[in-house]
Amino acid sequence: MRISCLFFLLLSISASAQPTPKVVFVIADGIPADVMERLQPPAIRQIIQTGKYSRAYVGGVKGTYKETPTISAPGYNNLLTGVWGNKHNVWNNDNQHPNYNYPSIFRLVKSQKRPLTSAVFSTWLDNRTVLLGEGLPQTGNLAIDYMFDGYEKDTVRFPHDRAAKYIHLIDETVIRAADSVIRLKAPDLSWIYLEYTDDIGHRKGTGSAQDSAIGLLDRQMAKIASAISYREQNFNEKWLLVMTTDHGRDSISGHNHGGQSNRERTTWIVLNKPVTNAYWASGAPGIVDILPSIANFLQIELPDSTKYELDGTPFIGNVSITDAKIERSGDDFTVRWKSLQPSEKVKLSIAYTNGKKEGKTDVYYPVGTVKSGNGQYVLKIPGLAAKPFFKVVVEGRHNTLNAWYLNK
Ligand SMILES: [Zn+2]
């Protein structure tokens, strides 16, 4: 008895010595990677100096079932759910019908055994009420602990002007709230959404006006970085700041976006800590990779039904495999992946239904287990070519990939 008491005492001491992980992610709307790299705004540059910067991509996989418009709300939802439009079903900024069967990072955080708190600071109300589906039965009545948004509906406090100055004033209000709540309440997961940079992009295109808007954003980010340092200096916490954008802009004037050009698809990710893995180093990460990376940093467990559908690969924490796809040649189907741990094993399984889309359970049949380093597996299943649809899951030791086949 005494030994076990001592054991638990030691366990609790060592556990309390570990800093508590916290995450703030920021979407600053519509800033192409080339603009960010040309400007190198000072506060953001300082964050990168002790952290990481990479070009990234949005828009899904061009020309495939994963292709997703480079439009704002689809972009935010790629990040929130870790899946592309074919799953989350948000295709535009209006008249959205998110498929809540693909849970957001906020729901995943709230489904943990340990109680975790969350916050949304946003210049657009729909982010919480529609994309996250806060309080809706379809999201299990998702609760957010701290909410600061909806200011764009308050035309008395923020009269709408043609130059969209009011959007900047709302961004400032959102930042003041985030600064204060991070310092006082330290939510485990916070989302800050800032809109002004995109509004100016639409009005003025790429150039000095958008550059100035990014200068204002930079000062806002200095405040958030300072709030995070305050917490880390005074509390036993480690804070990850993830900053990104939801799309680039067209390469002609920079007024527009939505298409699949390189400049619209090319974005960037800033991290305040050098916590990245071999996958980050292997090329440009996608916006869908942010969810599993945050999950790893927060040390939260994801249910298999979520892991089997994620389109993102973690750039933080352990990673085994990346980039799964199915290739057809005649009646032969080959599943391919890239291996970062060639000596590990991977397990493949197949489902012929897409029940997940309707909130049902898919039955997966085991296909085989091979060395990860093989990088491919030929499916030997009679009648496979006649199937209208199937999806394959490749389970590595540390992460899981999936690929669909749609018979056109
Ligand atoms: Zn946008």
Residues whose N, C-alpha, C, O or C-beta is under 5 A from the ligand:
A	BS01	ZN	D29 G30 I71 S72 D198 D246
